[in-house]
Amino acid sequence: MSSVSADEGDDEIFTVSLSNPSTQDVSFDLTTATGSAAATDYAAANMEVSTDGGTTWTPASSATIAAGTTSVLVKVPTVED
């Protein structure tokens, strides 16, 4: 789990990584949890994943770290209120 700080209305980008490359794809569901921010402060339903370092983004509720690689980026939009 990560703890971050973001300006309202900006996208927050997380790197989800493995300590070592796997010989098989590693898939996982994307979830958020409230902490100092309420669920209304971010748009979890609009999360996106990038497997190319942020060049392209795909809407997603799950992600896969491909075999032989170690990370993906996950973007969570925040809501300016």
TIVO-2410 file (N, C-alpha, C; in nm, 3 decimals):
# residues 81
REC num residu      c1      c2      c3 atome chaine
REC   1      M   0.084  -0.116   0.000     N      A
REC   1      M   0.000   0.000   0.000    CA      A
REC   1      M   0.089   0.123   0.000     C      A
REC   2      S   0.043   0.226  -0.071     N      A
REC   2      S   0.118   0.350  -0.083    CA      A
REC   2      S   0.041   0.464  -0.020     C      A
REC   3      S   0.112   0.561   0.030     N      A
REC   3      S   0.053   0.683   0.079    CA      A
REC   3      S   0.111   0.798  -0.002     C      A
REC   4      V   0.026   0.880  -0.060     N      A
REC   4      V   0.073   0.990  -0.144    CA      A
REC   4      V  -0.004   1.117  -0.114     C      A
REC   5      S   0.048   1.226  -0.165     N      A
REC   5      S  -0.018   1.355  -0.154    CA      A
REC   5      S  -0.037   1.408  -0.295     C      A
REC   6      A  -0.154   1.463  -0.323     N      A
REC   6      A  -0.182   1.515  -0.457    CA      A
REC   6      A  -0.268   1.640  -0.447     C      A
REC   7      D  -0.250   1.730  -0.543     N      A
REC   7      D  -0.339   1.845  -0.553    CA      A
REC   7      D  -0.472   1.799  -0.609     C      A
REC   8      E  -0.580   1.854  -0.555     N      A
REC   8      E  -0.712   1.818  -0.606    CA      A
REC   8      E  -0.721   1.849  -0.755     C      A
REC   9      G  -0.781   1.757  -0.828     N      A
REC   9      G  -0.800   1.774  -0.972    CA      A
REC   9      G  -0.686   1.719  -1.055     C      A
REC  10      D  -0.574   1.683  -0.992     N      A
REC  10      D  -0.461   1.625  -1.065    CA      A
REC  10      D  -0.472   1.472  -1.063     C      A
REC  11      D  -0.409   1.409  -1.162     N      A
REC  11      D  -0.401   1.263  -1.162    CA      A
REC  11      D  -0.286   1.220  -1.072     C      A
REC  12      E  -0.308   1.117  -0.995     N      A
REC  12      E  -0.202   1.060  -0.914    CA      A
REC  12      E  -0.155   0.933  -0.983     C      A
REC  13      I  -0.024   0.920  -1.003     N      A
REC  13      I   0.031   0.804  -1.074    CA      A
REC  13      I   0.114   0.722  -0.977     C      A
REC  14      F   0.083   0.591  -0.972     N      A
REC  14      F   0.153   0.497  -0.886    CA      A
REC  14      F   0.230   0.398  -0.972     C      A
REC  15      T   0.346   0.359  -0.927     N      A
REC  15      T   0.419   0.249  -0.989    CA      A
REC  15      T   0.392   0.124  -0.905     C      A
REC  16      V   0.340   0.022  -0.969     N      A
REC  16      V   0.320  -0.108  -0.903    CA      A
REC  16      V   0.428  -0.199  -0.957     C      A
REC  17      S   0.511  -0.251  -0.867     N      A
REC  17      S   0.627  -0.325  -0.916    CA      A
REC  17      S   0.653  -0.454  -0.839     C      A
REC  18      L   0.724  -0.541  -0.905     N      A
REC  18      L   0.774  -0.666  -0.846    CA      A
REC  18      L   0.921  -0.646  -0.814     C      A
REC  19      S   0.972  -0.715  -0.714     N      A
REC  19      S   1.113  -0.702  -0.680    CA      A
REC  19      S   1.203  -0.772  -0.782     C      A
REC  20      N   1.147  -0.872  -0.850     N      A
REC  20      N   1.221  -0.946  -0.954    CA      A
REC  20      N   1.124  -0.980  -1.067     C      A
REC  21      P   1.173  -0.992  -1.189     N      A
REC  21      P   1.085  -1.033  -1.299    CA      A
REC  21      P   1.032  -1.174  -1.275     C      A
REC  22      S   0.907  -1.195  -1.312     N      A
REC  22      S   0.846  -1.328  -1.302    CA      A
REC  22      S   0.855  -1.398  -1.437     C      A
REC  23      T   0.853  -1.529  -1.435     N      A
REC  23      T   0.852  -1.605  -1.560    CA      A
REC  23      T   0.711  -1.618  -1.615     C      A
REC  24      Q   0.611  -1.574  -1.535     N      A
REC  24      Q   0.471  -1.577  -1.578    CA      A
REC  24      Q   0.411  -1.438  -1.557     C      A
REC  25      D   0.305  -1.408  -1.634     N      A
REC  25      D   0.232  -1.284  -1.612    CA      A
REC  25      D   0.179  -1.281  -1.468     C      A
REC  26      V   0.177  -1.162  -1.407     N      A
REC  26      V   0.123  -1.144  -1.273    CA      A
REC  26      V   0.006  -1.046  -1.284     C      A
REC  27      S  -0.114  -1.094  -1.259     N      A
REC  27      S  -0.235  -1.012  -1.269    CA      A
REC  27      S  -0.290  -0.981  -1.132     C      A
REC  28      F  -0.353  -0.864  -1.119     N      A
REC  28      F  -0.411  -0.822  -0.992    CA      A
REC  28      F  -0.523  -0.723  -1.017     C      A
REC  29      D  -0.616  -0.715  -0.921     N      A
REC  29      D  -0.725  -0.618  -0.927    CA      A
REC  29      D  -0.678  -0.485  -0.872     C      A
REC  30      L  -0.730  -0.376  -0.926     N      A
REC  30      L  -0.699  -0.242  -0.878    CA      A
REC  30      L  -0.807  -0.198  -0.781     C      A
REC  31      T  -0.766  -0.154  -0.664     N      A
REC  31      T  -0.860  -0.104  -0.564    CA      A
REC  31      T  -0.801   0.020  -0.498     C      A
REC  32      T  -0.887   0.098  -0.438     N      A
REC  32      T  -0.844   0.213  -0.360    CA      A
REC  32      T  -0.901   0.198  -0.220     C      A
REC  33      A  -0.843   0.270  -0.126     N      A
REC  33      A  -0.891   0.268   0.011    CA      A
REC  33      A  -0.889   0.410   0.065     C      A
REC  34      T  -0.989   0.444   0.143     N      A
REC  34      T  -0.991   0.577   0.201    CA      A
REC  34      T  -0.891   0.585   0.316     C      A
REC  35      G  -0.836   0.701   0.332     N      A
REC  35      G  -0.744   0.732   0.441    CA      A
REC  35      G  -0.775   0.875   0.480     C      A
REC  36      S  -0.681   0.965   0.453     N      A
REC  36      S  -0.709   1.106   0.479    CA      A
REC  36      S  -0.798   1.165   0.370     C      A
REC  37      A  -0.811   1.095   0.259     N      A
REC  37      A  -0.900   1.137   0.150    CA      A
REC  37      A  -1.026   1.051   0.154     C      A
REC  38      A  -1.139   1.114   0.132     N      A
REC  38      A  -1.265   1.040   0.123    CA      A
REC  38      A  -1.279   0.981  -0.016     C      A
REC  39      A  -1.364   0.882  -0.030     N      A
REC  39      A  -1.386   0.820  -0.161    CA      A
REC  39      A  -1.435   0.921  -0.264     C      A
REC  40      T  -1.495   1.030  -0.221     N      A
REC  40      T  -1.541   1.133  -0.314    CA      A
REC  40      T  -1.427   1.221  -0.364     C      A
REC  41      D  -1.306   1.205  -0.309     N      A
REC  41      D  -1.192   1.286  -0.349    CA      A
REC  41      D  -1.115   1.229  -0.468     C      A
REC  42      Y  -1.146   1.107  -0.506     N      A
REC  42      Y  -1.079   1.047  -0.621    CA      A
REC  42      Y  -1.178   0.965  -0.701     C      A
REC  43      A  -1.145   0.944  -0.828     N      A
REC  43      A  -1.237   0.876  -0.919    CA      A
REC  43      A  -1.185   0.734  -0.946     C      A
REC  44      A  -1.199   0.646  -0.848     N      A
REC  44      A  -1.147   0.511  -0.860    CA      A
REC  44      A  -1.205   0.437  -0.980     C      A
REC  45      A  -1.327   0.470  -1.017     N      A
REC  45      A  -1.389   0.404  -1.132    CA      A
REC  45      A  -1.322   0.443  -1.263     C      A
REC  46      N  -1.240   0.547  -1.262     N      A
REC  46      N  -1.175   0.595  -1.384    CA      A
REC  46      N  -1.025   0.566  -1.385     C      A
REC  47      M  -0.982   0.463  -1.314     N      A
REC  47      M  -0.839   0.429  -1.312    CA      A
REC  47      M  -0.794   0.384  -1.450     C      A
REC  48      E  -0.665   0.410  -1.477     N      A
REC  48      E  -0.604   0.369  -1.603    CA      A
REC  48      E  -0.470   0.303  -1.575     C      A
REC  49      V  -0.425   0.218  -1.669     N      A
REC  49      V  -0.299   0.147  -1.657    CA      A
REC  49      V  -0.213   0.174  -1.779     C      A
REC  50      S  -0.082   0.188  -1.756     N      A
REC  50      S   0.014   0.202  -1.866    CA      A
REC  50      S   0.122   0.096  -1.850     C      A
REC  51      T   0.151   0.027  -1.959     N      A
REC  51      T   0.259  -0.072  -1.959    CA      A
REC  51      T   0.379  -0.024  -2.039     C      A
REC  52      D   0.373   0.103  -2.086     N      A
REC  52      D   0.482   0.157  -2.167    CA      A
REC  52      D   0.541   0.286  -2.110     C      A
REC  53      G   0.542   0.294  -1.978     N      A
REC  53      G   0.604   0.409  -1.914    CA      A
REC  53      G   0.522   0.537  -1.916     C      A
REC  54      G   0.393   0.526  -1.944     N      A
REC  54      G   0.305   0.642  -1.943    CA      A
REC  54      G   0.279   0.704  -2.078     C      A
REC  55      T   0.328   0.641  -2.184     N      A
REC  55      T   0.302   0.692  -2.320    CA      A
REC  55      T   0.156   0.674  -2.357     C      A
REC  56      T   0.102   0.557  -2.327     N      A
REC  56      T  -0.040   0.531  -2.352    CA      A
REC  56      T  -0.105   0.479  -2.224     C      A
REC  57      W  -0.234   0.508  -2.210     N      A
REC  57      W  -0.311   0.468  -2.091    CA      A
REC  57      W  -0.437   0.397  -2.135     C      A
REC  58      T  -0.477   0.292  -2.060     N      A
REC  58      T  -0.596   0.215  -2.089    CA      A
REC  58      T  -0.683   0.209  -1.964     C      A
REC  59      P  -0.814   0.242  -1.977     N      A
REC  59      P  -0.903   0.227  -1.861    CA      A
REC  59      P  -0.899   0.083  -1.811     C      A
REC  60      A  -0.896   0.067  -1.677     N      A
REC  60      A  -0.881  -0.069  -1.624    CA      A
REC  60      A  -0.932  -0.079  -1.481     C      A
REC  61      S  -0.977  -0.199  -1.445     N      A
REC  61      S  -1.008  -0.231  -1.306    CA      A
REC  61      S  -0.915  -0.341  -1.256     C      A
REC  62      S  -0.827  -0.387  -1.345     N      A
REC  62      S  -0.723  -0.483  -1.309    CA      A
REC  62      S  -0.601  -0.452  -1.396     C      A
REC  63      A  -0.489  -0.513  -1.362     N      A
REC  63      A  -0.366  -0.489  -1.438    CA      A
REC  63      A  -0.285  -0.617  -1.442     C      A
REC  64      T  -0.193  -0.623  -1.537     N      A
REC  64      T  -0.104  -0.737  -1.551    CA      A
REC  64      T   0.038  -0.687  -1.572     C      A
REC  65      I   0.130  -0.739  -1.491     N      A
REC  65      I   0.272  -0.716  -1.513    CA      A
REC  65      I   0.319  -0.835  -1.596     C      A
REC  66      A   0.359  -0.807  -1.719     N      A
REC  66      A   0.394  -0.914  -1.813    CA      A
REC  66      A   0.519  -0.990  -1.767     C      A
REC  67      A   0.523  -1.118  -1.802     N      A
REC  67      A   0.640  -1.201  -1.771    CA      A
REC  67      A   0.766  -1.131  -1.823     C      A
REC  68      G   0.869  -1.131  -1.742     N      A
REC  68      G   0.996  -1.071  -1.782    CA      A
REC  68      G   1.007  -0.922  -1.753     C      A
REC  69      T   0.897  -0.859  -1.710     N      A
REC  69      T   0.901  -0.718  -1.674    CA      A
REC  69      T   0.874  -0.705  -1.524     C      A
REC  70      T   0.887  -0.583  -1.472     N      A
REC  70      T   0.873  -0.570  -1.327    CA      A
REC  70      T   0.772  -0.465  -1.283     C      A
REC  71      S   0.709  -0.391  -1.377     N      A
REC  71      S   0.619  -0.288  -1.327    CA      A
REC  71      S   0.516  -0.242  -1.430     C      A
REC  72      V   0.412  -0.179  -1.378     N      A
REC  72      V   0.313  -0.106  -1.456    CA      A
REC  72      V   0.284   0.024  -1.382     C      A
REC  73      L   0.230   0.122  -1.452     N      A
REC  73      L   0.186   0.246  -1.391    CA      A
REC  73      L   0.034   0.244  -1.378     C      A
REC  74      V  -0.017   0.298  -1.267     N      A
REC  74      V  -0.160   0.307  -1.244    CA      A
REC  74      V  -0.193   0.453  -1.216     C      A
REC  75      K  -0.289   0.507  -1.292     N      A
REC  75      K  -0.330   0.646  -1.277    CA      A
REC  75      K  -0.467   0.652  -1.211     C      A
REC  76      V  -0.477   0.733  -1.103     N      A
REC  76      V  -0.603   0.754  -1.034    CA      A
REC  76      V  -0.634   0.903  -1.038     C      A
REC  77      P  -0.742   0.943  -1.106     N      A
REC  77      P  -0.776   1.085  -1.110    CA      A
REC  77      P  -0.832   1.132  -0.976     C      A
REC  78      T  -0.797   1.253  -0.935     N      A
REC  78      T  -0.854   1.310  -0.815    CA      A
REC  78      T  -0.959   1.413  -0.855     C      A
REC  79      V  -1.050   1.443  -0.764     N      A
REC  79      V  -1.163   1.531  -0.791    CA      A
REC  79      V  -1.139   1.664  -0.722     C      A
REC  80      E  -1.150   1.773  -0.797     N      A
REC  80      E  -1.139   1.904  -0.738    CA      A
REC  80      E  -1.273   1.944  -0.682     C      A
REC  81      D  -1.280   1.959  -0.552     N      A
REC  81      D  -1.407   1.997  -0.489    CA      A
REC  81      D  -1.381   2.108  -0.394     C      A
***
